[in-house]
Amino acid sequence: MTFQKIKLIVLPLLVCGVIIGSIAISLLYVFNWAIVVEAYQTHEGALTIIIIIGVRVFLVSLMALYTFYRWFKQEKQYFSDIPFLFSIFFLLLIFGKLLDLFIDFSYFELDHGLLLLVMKTRYLIAILNLLPMMSLSIFMILFSLSLRPRFKRLTNENTLNTVKTRILIIVVVIELVVDIFILTIENAPIIYPITILPSLIAIVWLFNFAWRNQRLSQVNTFILMIGFGFYLITSILRPVMQFIVGESPLFVMIAESLDIIIFITIFIGLYKKSN
């Protein structure tokens, strides 16, 4: 497939995906508008939560547009390119945050069955969100192992890709099993951060490895390592904070404000090249 064909295929697919996702989330809000309005009127700090999550959605949208623009203007496009991987990461995060806002406003009022379905959908988006970066991380881990005599067979490109695909499938299957059969309204705040920790650890390792070995020079791997490192730390602390503060506007405001700082850091790492 030529690079021109990639552009002609990917762009319409992206536009269609954004339109379908936007319609689905809009309908979710429209059909439950009375619950959302009641929560807004009765919950203290509701406006602040909307502003904070709105700011985050706006910033992440700009990040997605920038990384897509950067990828499309390249002379050659590959799906493994850093700009494309981060474009998908940011794009899925937009829909994830819109679902988070809905969950925050409907947590105590929405029917438990529908709320659980929305939370499972949110978790599925989180799995897909980290998948591109997880794939690259597994590839780099296997590549680093191939430099050792014990794992010499990984020097074969086909073998390396086969092992990477198998590991990725195993990880995704485990996460999907958790999403479908284990995730409940009560344990979601604990289960969700625990299940994404391996992916975040692998991503932090990826940028640490790239920084130490002077790879991925088109981005600032040190800043990205710091950004995702803080993302990992906040994901670990989030259940603890929620246990202390409770499912309250204060918890949401603190968590979302920290994430805004973290994602600005990550974007700076993408914008600046390594020295």
VODRENRO-743086 format. One line per 4 residues: for each residue x, y, z of N, C-alpha, C, O. Coordinates in steps of 0.2 Angstrom, whole numbers, m for minus. Layout:
! VODRENRO-743086
X/Y/Z/X/Y/Z/X/Y/Z/X/Y/Z | ...
END
This chain:
! VODRENRO-743086
4/m6/0/0/0/0/4/6/0/9/7/4 | 3/11/m5/7/17/m5/5/22/1/0/21/4 | 10/26/2/9/31/7/3/36/6/m1/38/10 | 2/37/m1/m4/41/m3/m10/38/m2/m15/41/1
m11/31/m3/m17/27/m1/m18/27/6/m24/27/8 | m13/27/10/m14/27/17/m17/33/20/m22/33/24 | m15/39/17/m18/45/18/m26/45/16/m30/47/20 | m27/42/10/m34/42/8/m38/38/12/m44/39/12
m36/33/15/m40/28/18/m41/30/26/m46/30/28 | m35/32/29/m35/34/36/m39/40/38/m43/40/42 | m39/45/34/m42/51/35/m50/50/35/m53/52/40 | m53/47/30/m60/46/31/m62/41/36/m67/42/40
m58/36/38/m60/32/43/m60/36/50/m64/35/54 | m55/40/51/m54/44/57/m60/49/58/m63/49/63 | m62/52/52/m68/57/52/m74/53/54/m78/55/58 | m75/47/51/m81/43/52/m81/40/59/m86/41/63
m75/38/62/m75/36/69/m77/42/74/m80/41/79 | m74/48/72/m75/53/77/m83/55/77/m86/57/82 | m86/55/71/m93/57/70/m97/51/74/m102/53/78 | m96/45/73/m100/40/76/m99/40/84/m104/40/87
m93/41/86/m91/42/93/m95/48/96/m98/47/102 | m95/53/93/m98/59/95/m106/59/96/m109/61/100 | m108/55/91/m116/54/91/m118/49/96/m123/51/100 | m114/44/97/m115/39/103/m115/43/110/m120/42/114
m110/47/111/m109/50/117/m115/55/118/m117/56/124 | m116/59/113/m122/64/113/m128/61/115/m132/64/119 | m130/55/112/m136/52/113/m136/49/121/m142/49/124 | m131/47/123/m130/45/130/m132/51/135/m136/50/140
m129/57/133/m131/63/137/m138/65/136/m142/67/141 | m141/65/130/m148/67/128/m153/63/132/m158/65/135 | m152/56/132/m157/51/134/m157/51/142/m161/49/145 | m151/54/145/m151/54/152/m150/62/155/m147/63/160
m152/66/151/m152/73/152/m154/75/159/m151/80/162 | m160/73/161/m163/74/167/m159/73/173/m158/76/178 | m156/67/172/m151/65/178/m145/69/178/m143/71/184 | m142/71/172/m136/75/172/m138/82/175/m134/85/179
m144/85/173/m146/92/176/m147/91/183/m145/96/187 | m150/86/186/m152/86/193/m145/85/197/m144/88/202 | m140/81/194/m134/81/197/m130/88/197/m127/89/202 | m131/91/192/m128/98/191/m130/103/197/m127/107/200
m137/102/198/m140/107/202/m139/105/209/m140/109/214 | m138/99/211/m138/96/218/m131/95/220/m130/95/226 | m126/94/216/m119/92/218/m115/98/219/m114/102/214 | m112/99/224/m107/105/225/m101/104/221/m98/99/221
m99/109/218/m93/109/214/m94/106/207/m89/105/203 | m100/105/205/m102/103/198/m99/107/193/m96/104/188 | m100/114/193/m98/118/188/m90/118/187/m87/118/182 | m87/117/193/m79/117/193/m77/110/189/m72/110/186
m81/105/191/m79/99/187/m80/99/180/m75/97/176 | m85/102/178/m86/103/170/m81/107/167/m78/106/162 | m79/113/171/m73/117/168/m67/113/168/m63/114/163 | m65/110/173/m59/106/173/m58/101/168/m53/100/164
m64/97/167/m64/91/162/m64/94/155/m61/92/150 | m68/100/155/m69/103/148/m62/106/146/m60/105/140 | m58/109/150/m51/111/149/m47/105/147/m43/106/142 | m47/100/150/m43/94/148/m45/91/141/m41/90/137
m52/91/140/m54/89/133/m52/93/128/m49/91/123 | m52/100/129/m50/105/124/m42/104/123/m40/104/117 | m38/103/128/m31/103/127/m29/96/124/m25/96/119 | m32/91/126/m31/84/123/m33/84/115/m30/81/111
m38/88/114/m41/89/107/m35/92/103/m34/90/97 | m33/98/105/m27/101/102/m21/97/101/m18/97/96 | m20/93/106/m14/88/105/m15/83/100/m11/81/96 | m21/80/100/m23/75/94/m22/78/87/m20/75/83
m25/84/87/m25/88/80/m17/89/78/m15/88/72 | m13/91/83/m6/93/81/m3/86/79/1/86/74 | m4/81/83/0/75/81/m2/71/75/2/69/71 | m9/72/73/m11/70/67/m9/74/61/m6/71/56
m8/80/62/m6/85/57/2/83/56/4/83/50 | 5/82/61/13/80/61/14/74/57/18/73/53 | 9/69/58/10/63/55/8/63/47/11/60/43 | 2/67/46/0/67/39/5/71/35/5/70/29
9/76/38/13/80/33/20/77/32/24/79/29 | 21/71/36/27/67/34/27/65/27/22/64/24 | 33/64/24/34/62/18/31/54/17/28/53/12 | 33/50/22/30/44/22/27/42/29/29/45/34
21/38/29/17/37/35/18/29/36/17/25/32 | 19/28/43/19/21/45/15/21/52/15/26/55 | 11/16/52/6/15/58/10/15/65/8/16/70 | 17/13/64/21/13/70/24/19/72/28/20/77
23/25/68/26/31/69/24/34/76/18/33/78 | 28/37/80/26/40/86/21/45/86/16/45/90 | 21/50/81/15/54/80/8/51/79/3/53/82 | 8/45/75/2/42/74/0/38/81/m6/39/82
4/35/84/2/32/90/0/36/95/m5/35/99 | 3/42/96/0/47/101/m6/50/99/m10/52/103 | m7/51/92/m13/54/89/m19/49/92/m24/52/94 | m19/43/91/m24/38/93/m25/38/100/m30/38/103
m19/39/104/m19/39/111/m23/45/114/m28/45/118 | m22/51/111/m26/57/113/m33/57/110/m37/59/114 | m34/54/104/m41/54/102/m46/50/106/m51/52/108 | m43/44/108/m47/40/112/m48/43/119/m53/42/122
m43/46/121/m44/49/128/m49/55/128/m52/56/133 | m50/58/122/m56/63/122/m63/60/124/m66/62/128 | m64/54/121/m70/51/122/m70/48/129/m76/48/132 | m65/46/131/m64/43/138/m66/48/143/m70/47/148
m64/54/142/m65/60/147/m72/62/147/m75/64/152 | m75/62/141/m82/63/140/m87/58/144/m92/60/147 | m85/52/144/m88/47/148/m87/48/155/m91/46/159 | m81/49/157/m79/51/164/m84/56/167/m86/56/172
m85/61/163/m89/67/165/m96/64/166/m99/66/171 | m98/60/161/m105/57/162/m106/53/168/m111/53/172 | m101/49/170/m101/45/175/m101/49/182/m104/47/187 | m97/54/182/m96/58/188/m103/61/190/m105/62/195
m107/63/184/m113/66/185/m119/62/186/m124/64/189 | m118/55/185/m124/50/185/m122/45/190/m126/40/191 | m117/45/194/m115/39/198/m120/37/203/m121/31/204 | m123/42/206/m128/41/211/m135/40/209/m139/38/213
m137/43/203/m143/43/201/m145/38/195/m151/35/195 | m140/36/191/m141/32/185/m143/24/188/m140/22/193 | m147/21/184/m148/14/185/m142/10/185/m137/11/181 | m141/6/190/m134/2/191/m132/m2/185/m126/m2/183
m137/m5/181/m136/m9/175/m133/m5/170/m128/m6/167 | m136/1/169/m133/6/163/m127/9/165/m122/10/161 | m126/11/172/m120/14/174/m114/9/173/m109/11/171 | m115/2/175/m110/m3/174/m108/m3/167/m102/m4/165
m113/m3/162/m112/m4/155/m107/2/153/m103/1/149 | m109/8/155/m105/14/153/m98/13/156/m93/15/153 | m97/11/162/m91/10/165/m87/5/162/m81/6/161 | m90/0/159/m86/m6/156/m84/m3/149/m79/m4/146
m88/1/146/m87/4/139/m81/9/140/m76/9/136 | m81/13/146/m75/17/148/m69/13/148/m63/15/146 | m69/8/152/m63/3/153/m61/1/146/m55/0/145 | m65/m1/142/m63/m4/135/m60/2/131/m55/0/128
m62/8/132/m58/13/128/m51/14/131/m47/16/128 | m51/13/138/m44/14/141/m39/8/139/m34/10/138 | m42/2/138/m38/m3/135/m36/m1/128/m30/m2/126 | m40/1/124/m38/3/117/m34/9/117/m29/10/113
m35/14/122/m31/20/123/m23/18/123/m19/21/120 | m22/13/127/m15/12/129/m12/7/124/m6/5/124 | m16/4/120/m14/m2/116/m8/0/111/m3/m4/110 | m9/6/107/m3/7/102/3/8/106/8/6/104
3/12/112/10/13/115/12/6/118/18/5/119 | 7/2/120/9/m4/123/13/m9/118/18/m12/119 | 10/m9/112/13/m12/106/20/m10/105/25/m14/104 | 21/m4/105/28/m1/104/33/m3/110/38/m5/109
30/m3/116/34/m4/122/36/m12/121/42/m13/123 | 31/m16/120/33/m23/119/38/m25/114/43/m29/115 | 38/m21/108/43/m22/103/50/m20/105/55/m23/104 | 50/m14/109/57/m12/111/59/m16/117/65/m17/117
55/m19/121/58/m24/126/60/m30/123/66/m32/125 | 57/m32/118/59/m38/114/66/m37/110/70/m41/110 | 66/m31/108/72/m29/104/78/m28/109/84/m30/107 | 77/m26/115/83/m25/119/85/m32/122/91/m33/123
80/m37/122/82/m44/124/86/m47/118/90/m51/119 | 84/m45/112/87/m48/106/95/m47/106/99/m50/102 | 97/m42/109/104/m40/110/108/m44/114/114/m44/114 | 104/m49/118/108/m53/122/108/m60/119/104/m62/115
114/m64/119/115/m70/116/109/m75/118/108/m79/113 | 107/m75/124/102/m80/126/95/m79/122/92/m84/121 | 94/m73/119/88/m72/115/89/m70/108/86/m66/105 | 94/m74/105/97/m72/99/91/m73/93/92/m70/88
87/m78/94/82/m79/89/77/m73/88/74/m73/83 | 77/m69/93/73/m63/92/76/m58/87/73/m53/85 | 82/m59/85/85/m55/80/81/m56/73/82/m52/68 | 78/m62/72/74/m63/66/68/m58/67/64/m59/72
66/m54/62/61/m49/62/54/m53/63/50/m51/66 | 53/m58/59/47/m62/59/46/m65/66/40/m65/68 | 51/m68/69/50/m71/75/48/m65/81/44/m66/85 | 52/m60/80/51/m54/85/43/m52/84/40/m51/89
41/m51/78/34/m48/77/29/m54/80/24/m52/82 | 31/m60/79/26/m65/81/25/m65/89/20/m66/91 | 31/m65/92/31/m65/99/28/m59/102/24/m59/107 | 29/m53/99/26/m47/101/18/m47/100/15/m45/105
16/m50/95/9/m51/94/6/m55/99/0/m54/101 | 9/m61/100/6/m65/105/6/m62/112/1/m63/116 | 11/m59/114/11/m55/121/5/m50/121/2/m50/126 | 5/m46/116/0/m41/115/m7/m44/116/m12/m42/119
m8/m50/112/m15/m53/113/m16/m56/120/m22/m55/122 | m12/m59/123/m12/m61/130/m14/m55/134/m19/m56/138 | m11/m50/134/m12/m44/138/m19/m42/137/m23/m40/142 | m21/m41/131/m28/m38/129/m33/m43/131/m38/m41/134
m32/m49/130/m37/m54/132/m38/m54/140/m44/m54/142 | m33/m54/144/m33/m53/151/m37/m47/153/m42/m47/157 | m36/m41/150/m39/m35/152/m47/m35/150/m51/m33/153 | m48/m39/144/m55/m39/142/m59/m44/147/m65/m43/148
m56/m49/149/m59/m54/154/m61/m50/160/m66/m51/163 | m56/m46/163/m57/m42/168/m63/m37/167/m67/m36/172 | m63/m34/161/m68/m29/160/m75/m32/160/m80/m30/162 | m76/m38/157/m82/m42/155/m85/m45/162/m91/m45/163
m80/m49/165/m83/m53/170/m81/m51/178/m84/m53/182 | m76/m46/179/m74/m45/185/m76/m38/187/m78/m36/193 | m76/m33/182/m77/m26/184/m84/m25/187/m89/m27/183 | m85/m22/192/m91/m20/195/m91/m13/197/m86/m10/197
m97/m10/199/m97/m3/201/m93/m2/207/m90/4/207 | m93/m6/211/m90/m6/218/m82/m6/217/m78/m2/220 | m80/m11/213/m72/m12/213/m69/m8/207/m63/m9/206 | m73/m5/202/m70/m2/197/m65/3/198/m59/3/195
m65/7/204/m60/12/205/m53/9/207/m48/12/207 | m54/3/209/m48/m1/212/m45/m5/206/m39/m5/204 | m50/m9/203/m48/m14/197/m45/m10/191/m40/m12/188 | m48/m4/189/m46/m1/183/m38/1/184/m35/0/179
m36/5/189/m29/7/189/m25/1/190/m19/1/187 | m26/m4/193/m22/m10/194/m21/m13/187/m15/m15/185 | m26/m14/183/m25/m18/177/m21/m13/171/m18/m16/167 | m21/m7/172/m18/m3/167/m10/m2/169/m6/1/165
m9/m4/175/m2/m3/178/3/m6/174/8/m3/172 | 2/m13/172/8/m16/167/9/m12/161/15/m11/159 | 4/m9/158/4/m5/152/8/1/153/13/3/149 | 7/4/158/10/11/160/17/9/162/22/13/160
19/4/166/26/2/167/30/1/161/35/3/160 | 27/m3/156/30/m4/150/31/2/146/37/3/143 | 27/7/146/28/13/142/33/17/146/37/20/142 | 33/18/152/39/21/156/45/18/154/50/21/153
46/11/154/52/8/152/54/9/145/60/11/144 | 49/10/141/50/11/134/54/18/133/59/18/130 | 52/23/136/55/30/135/61/30/139/66/34/138 | 62/26/145/68/26/148/74/23/144/79/25/144
72/17/141/76/13/137/78/18/131/84/18/129 | 73/21/128/75/25/122/79/31/124/84/33/120 | 78/34/130/82/40/132/89/37/133/94/41/131 | 90/32/137/97/29/138/101/27/132/107/27/132
97/25/127/101/22/121/100/27/115/102/25/109 | 98/33/116/97/38/111/93/36/105/95/37/99 | 87/33/107/83/31/101/77/36/101/76/39/106 | 72/35/96/66/39/96/68/47/96/65/50/100
73/49/92/76/56/93/71/61/91/72/67/92 | 65/59/87/60/64/85/56/67/91/53/72/90 | 57/64/97/53/66/102/58/67/108/64/64/108 | 56/70/114/61/71/119/59/65/124/54/66/128
63/60/124/61/54/127/62/55/135/58/51/139 | 66/59/137/67/60/144/61/64/147/58/61/153 | 58/69/144/52/72/146/46/67/146/42/67/151 | 46/63/141/40/58/140/41/53/146/36/51/149
47/51/148/48/46/153/45/49/160/42/46/164 | 47/56/161/45/59/167/37/60/167/34/58/172 | 34/62/161/27/63/161/23/56/162/18/56/166 | 25/51/159/22/44/160/23/41/167/20/38/169
29/43/169/31/41/176/26/44/181/24/41/186 | 25/50/180/20/54/185/13/51/184/9/50/188 | 11/49/177/5/46/176/4/39/179/m1/38/182 | 10/36/179/10/29/183/9/30/190/5/27/194
12/35/193/12/37/201/5/39/202/2/36/207 | 2/43/199/m5/45/200/m10/40/199/m15/39/203 | m9/35/195/m13/29/194/m13/25/200/m18/22/202 | m7/24/203/m7/20/209/m10/24/215/m13/20/219
m9/30/215/m12/34/221/m19/36/220/m22/37/225 | m22/35/214/m29/37/213/m34/33/218/m38/36/221 | m33/26/218/m38/22/223/m37/24/230/m42/25/234 | m31/26/232/m29/28/239/m33/35/240/m36/36/245
m32/39/236/m35/46/236/m43/45/236/m46/49/240 | m45/41/232/m53/40/232/m55/37/238/m61/39/241 | m51/33/241/m53/30/248/m53/35/253/m58/35/258 | m49/40/253/m48/45/258/m53/50/257/m57/52/262
m54/53/251/m58/58/250/m65/56/248/m70/60/250 | m66/50/245/m72/48/243/m74/50/236/m71/54/233 | m80/47/234/m82/49/227/m85/56/227/m91/56/228 | m81/61/227/m84/68/228/m81/73/223/m76/71/220
m84/78/223/m81/83/218/m74/85/219/m70/86/215 | m72/85/226/m65/87/228/m60/82/225/m55/84/222 | m62/75/225/m58/70/222/m57/71/215/m51/71/212 | m62/72/211/m62/73/204/m58/79/202/m54/79/197
m59/85/206/m55/91/204/m48/90/205/m44/92/201 | m46/86/210/m39/85/212/m36/81/206/m30/82/203 | m39/75/205/m37/70/200/m36/73/193/m31/72/190 | m41/77/191/m41/80/184/m36/85/184/m33/86/178
m35/89/189/m30/94/188/m23/92/188/m19/94/184 | m22/86/192/m15/83/191/m14/80/184/m9/80/181 | m20/77/181/m19/74/175/m18/79/169/m14/78/164 | m21/85/170/m20/91/165/m12/93/165/m9/93/160
m9/93/171/m2/95/171/2/89/168/7/91/165 | 0/83/170/4/77/167/4/77/159/9/76/156 | m2/78/156/m3/78/149/0/84/146/2/83/140 | 1/89/149/4/95/146/12/93/146/15/95/141
14/90/151/21/88/151/22/83/145/27/83/142 | 18/78/144/18/73/139/19/76/132/23/75/128 | 14/81/131/14/85/125/21/89/124/23/89/118 | 23/92/129/30/95/128/35/90/126/39/92/122
35/84/129/40/79/127/39/77/119/44/75/116 | 33/77/117/32/76/110/34/82/105/36/81/100 | 33/88/108/34/94/104/42/95/103/44/97/98 | 45/94/109/53/95/109/56/89/107/55/83/109
61/89/103/65/84/101/71/83/106/73/87/109 | 73/77/106/79/75/111/85/79/108/86/80/102 | 89/81/113/95/84/111/101/80/109/106/82/107
END
